[in-house]
Amino acid sequence: MAYTLTNLRDDIRSYTEVSSTVLTDAVLDTLIKNAENRIYRSADNDDNRFYATSTLTTGNRYVTIPSDLRIIRYVQLKDTSTGKQVFLEKKDTSYMATYYDTPSTTQGFPKYYANWDANFWAVAPTPDAQYEITLAYIKQPESITVTTGAAPPSTNGTYLSNKYQDLLLYASLVNAYGYLKGPPDMVQYYQQAYNDALQTYSIEQQGRRRRDEYQDGVIRTALKSPFPSDY
């Protein structure tokens, strides 16, 4: 069953045998958001892959980071006048600082990028033209607790709540039992259930979904085949 916010709240209360006077909607929403963030920090999923394209400013080596960015996957640069495309190399800021002595005057086709701070990343050399830049990244997904918008996640569900209900439920129950200071054996049980669900989720998202049967071959399980003489 795909989860809506209402169904998920009801199940958490049912599993913990606690009413809405203790686990209020506000408390549950916080526990659920914490569970979602825990999952997203543990493993990527294809639904959170996103691409943002903009144009570098001539003479400005700083690029604004998208507000919903969690992890940069790669950065691609294109010179639209020549069609030249390159993938920028990731470097530390210390390397960027020593790449050239006068960054405000030395310009060219950027080759490197680095995380500068929480709001910007930088390219080097400083661009000498308005190059098209594409940032591929893992975005911050919408939470199932969001109730606004034309199609709110609270009603329509999310990729996680629609396809991996067990993972979201178990992660939420770990938080709920922790909040309730519940029996240690129940916390341990749901923690193990969460770990098992997370492992299969990670195998699917970061393994099986990124394979190609033609290129990688069909996944096979080794079978024990004893010799007839063993019987």
FENKA-V248161 format. One record per residue. N is the residue number from 1. OMEGA is omega in radians with two decimals (NA if undefined). BURIAL is + if it has 24 or more other C-alpha atoms within 12 Angstrom, else -. D_LAST is the distance of its C-alpha to the last C-alpha in whole Angstrom. Layout:
n = [N & N]
omega = [OMEGA & OMEGA]
burial = [BURIAL & BURIAL]
d_last = [D_LAST & D_LAST]
This chain:
n = [1 & 2 & 3 & 4 & 5 & 6 & 7 & 8 & 9 & 10 & 11 & 12 & 13 & 14 & 15 & 16 & 17 & 18 & 19 & 20 & 21 & 22 & 23 & 24 & 25 & 26 & 27 & 28 & 29 & 30 & 31 & 32 & 33 & 34 & 35 & 36 & 37 & 38 & 39 & 40 & 41 & 42 & 43 & 44 & 45 & 46 & 47 & 48 & 49 & 50 & 51 & 52 & 53 & 54 & 55 & 56 & 57 & 58 & 59 & 60 & 61 & 62 & 63 & 64 & 65 & 66 & 67 & 68 & 69 & 70 & 71 & 72 & 73 & 74 & 75 & 76 & 77 & 78 & 79 & 80 & 81 & 82 & 83 & 84 & 85 & 86 & 87 & 88 & 89 & 90 & 91 & 92 & 93 & 94 & 95 & 96 & 97 & 98 & 99 & 100 & 101 & 102 & 103 & 104 & 105 & 106 & 107 & 108 & 109 & 110 & 111 & 112 & 113 & 114 & 115 & 116 & 117 & 118 & 119 & 120 & 121 & 122 & 123 & 124 & 125 & 126 & 127 & 128 & 129 & 130 & 131 & 132 & 133 & 134 & 135 & 136 & 137 & 138 & 139 & 140 & 141 & 142 & 143 & 144 & 145 & 146 & 147 & 148 & 149 & 150 & 151 & 152 & 153 & 154 & 155 & 156 & 157 & 158 & 159 & 160 & 161 & 162 & 163 & 164 & 165 & 166 & 167 & 168 & 169 & 170 & 171 & 172 & 173 & 174 & 175 & 176 & 177 & 178 & 179 & 180 & 181 & 182 & 183 & 184 & 185 & 186 & 187 & 188 & 189 & 190 & 191 & 192 & 193 & 194 & 195 & 196 & 197 & 198 & 199 & 200 & 201 & 202 & 203 & 204 & 205 & 206 & 207 & 208 & 209 & 210 & 211 & 212 & 213 & 214 & 215 & 216 & 217 & 218 & 219 & 220 & 221 & 222 & 223 & 224 & 225 & 226 & 227 & 228 & 229 & 230 & 231]
omega = [3.07 & -3.08 & 2.77 & 3.13 & -3.13 & -3.14 & -3.14 & 3.08 & -3.11 & -3.12 & 3.12 & 3.11 & -3.14 & -3.13 & -3.12 & -3.13 & 3.14 & -3.09 & -3.12 & 3.08 & 3.09 & 3.06 & -3.14 & 3.11 & -3.12 & 3.12 & -3.12 & -3.14 & 3.09 & 3.13 & -3.13 & 3.13 & 3.08 & 3.10 & 3.11 & -3.12 & 3.11 & 3.13 & -3.09 & 3.08 & -3.07 & -3.08 & 3.06 & 2.94 & -3.02 & -3.12 & -3.09 & 3.06 & -3.07 & -3.11 & 3.12 & -3.12 & 3.09 & -3.10 & 3.07 & 3.10 & 3.13 & 3.12 & -3.14 & -3.07 & -3.09 & 3.13 & -3.13 & 3.11 & 3.07 & -3.05 & -3.11 & -3.10 & 2.99 & -3.09 & 3.04 & 3.10 & 3.05 & 3.12 & -3.12 & -3.12 & -3.12 & 3.00 & -3.04 & -3.13 & -3.12 & -3.09 & -3.14 & 3.11 & 3.10 & 2.98 & -3.12 & 3.12 & 3.14 & 3.13 & 3.03 & 3.13 & 3.11 & 3.09 & -3.13 & -3.10 & -3.11 & -3.10 & 3.06 & -3.03 & -3.06 & -3.05 & -3.12 & -3.10 & 3.13 & -3.07 & 3.13 & 3.10 & -3.06 & 3.13 & -3.06 & 2.98 & -3.14 & 3.00 & -3.10 & 3.06 & -3.07 & -3.05 & -3.06 & 2.85 & -3.00 & 3.06 & 3.10 & -0.09 & 3.04 & -3.05 & 3.11 & 3.10 & -3.13 & -3.12 & 3.08 & -3.10 & 3.13 & 3.13 & 3.04 & -3.04 & 3.01 & -3.06 & 3.03 & -3.10 & 3.07 & 3.12 & 3.07 & -3.14 & 3.13 & -3.06 & -3.09 & 3.11 & -3.11 & 3.10 & -3.03 & 3.10 & -3.13 & 3.14 & -3.08 & -3.07 & 3.11 & 3.08 & -3.12 & -3.07 & -3.14 & -3.04 & -3.06 & -3.06 & -3.10 & -3.13 & -3.14 & 3.13 & -3.10 & 3.10 & 3.12 & -3.14 & 3.05 & 3.12 & -3.11 & 3.13 & 3.05 & 3.12 & -3.11 & -3.04 & -3.08 & -3.11 & -3.13 & -3.13 & 3.10 & 3.08 & -3.14 & -3.13 & -3.09 & 3.04 & 3.11 & 3.10 & 3.08 & -3.14 & 3.13 & 3.14 & 3.12 & -3.13 & -3.14 & 3.08 & -3.13 & 3.12 & -3.14 & -3.04 & -3.03 & 3.14 & -3.00 & 3.14 & -3.12 & 3.04 & 3.06 & -3.06 & -3.11 & -3.09 & -3.03 & -3.09 & 3.13 & 3.08 & -3.11 & 3.05 & -3.14 & -3.14 & 3.06 & -3.13 & -3.07 & 3.07 & 3.11 & -3.09 & -3.13 & -3.12 & NA]
burial = [- & + & + & + & + & + & + & + & + & + & + & + & + & - & - & + & - & - & - & - & - & - & + & - & - & - & + & + & + & - & + & + & + & + & + & + & + & - & + & + & - & - & + & + & + & - & - & + & + & + & - & + & - & - & + & + & - & + & + & + & + & + & + & + & + & + & - & - & + & + & + & + & - & + & + & + & + & + & + & - & - & - & - & - & - & - & + & + & - & + & - & - & - & - & - & + & - & - & - & - & - & - & + & - & - & - & + & + & + & + & + & + & + & + & + & + & - & - & - & - & + & + & + & + & + & + & + & - & + & + & + & + & + & + & + & + & + & + & + & + & + & + & + & + & + & + & - & - & - & - & - & - & + & + & + & + & + & + & + & + & + & + & - & + & + & + & + & + & + & + & + & + & + & + & + & + & + & - & - & + & - & - & - & - & - & - & + & - & - & + & + & - & - & + & + & - & + & + & - & - & + & + & - & - & + & - & - & - & - & - & - & - & - & - & - & - & - & - & - & - & - & - & - & - & - & - & - & - & - & - & -]
d_last = [47 & 49 & 51 & 55 & 57 & 58 & 54 & 53 & 56 & 55 & 51 & 52 & 55 & 52 & 49 & 52 & 54 & 57 & 60 & 62 & 65 & 62 & 60 & 63 & 63 & 64 & 62 & 59 & 60 & 60 & 56 & 55 & 57 & 55 & 52 & 52 & 54 & 51 & 48 & 50 & 51 & 47 & 46 & 47 & 47 & 48 & 51 & 53 & 53 & 57 & 59 & 63 & 65 & 69 & 71 & 72 & 76 & 78 & 78 & 76 & 73 & 72 & 70 & 70 & 66 & 65 & 66 & 62 & 60 & 57 & 56 & 57 & 54 & 56 & 60 & 61 & 65 & 66 & 70 & 71 & 73 & 71 & 68 & 66 & 63 & 62 & 59 & 61 & 60 & 59 & 61 & 63 & 66 & 67 & 66 & 68 & 71 & 71 & 70 & 74 & 77 & 79 & 77 & 80 & 81 & 78 & 76 & 74 & 71 & 68 & 65 & 64 & 64 & 64 & 64 & 67 & 67 & 66 & 69 & 69 & 67 & 68 & 68 & 69 & 72 & 74 & 74 & 77 & 76 & 75 & 71 & 69 & 66 & 63 & 61 & 57 & 56 & 55 & 57 & 58 & 56 & 58 & 58 & 57 & 60 & 62 & 64 & 67 & 67 & 67 & 63 & 62 & 59 & 59 & 59 & 57 & 55 & 53 & 50 & 49 & 50 & 49 & 45 & 44 & 46 & 43 & 44 & 48 & 47 & 45 & 48 & 51 & 49 & 49 & 52 & 54 & 52 & 54 & 57 & 57 & 56 & 53 & 50 & 48 & 45 & 46 & 47 & 44 & 42 & 43 & 43 & 40 & 40 & 42 & 40 & 37 & 39 & 41 & 38 & 36 & 40 & 40 & 37 & 38 & 42 & 41 & 38 & 37 & 40 & 41 & 39 & 39 & 36 & 38 & 39 & 36 & 33 & 31 & 29 & 26 & 23 & 20 & 17 & 14 & 11 & 8 & 8 & 6 & 5 & 4 & 0]
